[in-house]
Amino acid sequence: MMEDTIRKKYGSKVLKKRIPLSQEIRKTIMSLLFGLVLITIALSIVFLLNTSNSAQKGYVHSQLQLQNEELENINKELQLKVMQAKSMFELEKTDKIYEMGTPESTLFADQ
């Protein structure tokens, strides 16, 4: 009789047998542990990738700093050579100063 009222209320569906609470708790704990392990593995992979990328960027940065210092030293040497070539002593040695023509007239700007 009880079964007939249940079938009328819920249709022709047969009710499932209830699972004990201890099994539900055990199943939930296993699901949570599985999720926790997956999250830990994912975070470990992200951490390792990030660490290796930052180490690689640091190495590239230090190499670029060394290259920059070398280029600055070369630039200073070249600037020194240019200043020496422009100096009056060097110009007098090459006779370039004597090849210059004399000005026809000299004008000075008034202030």
Buried (B, 14 or more C-beta within 10 A) or exposed (E): EEEEEEEEEEEEEEEEEEEEEEEEEEEEEEEEEEEEEEEEEEEEEEEEEEEEEEEEEEEEEEEEEEEEEEEEEEEEEEEEEEEEEEEEEEBEEEEEEEEEEEEEEEEEEEE
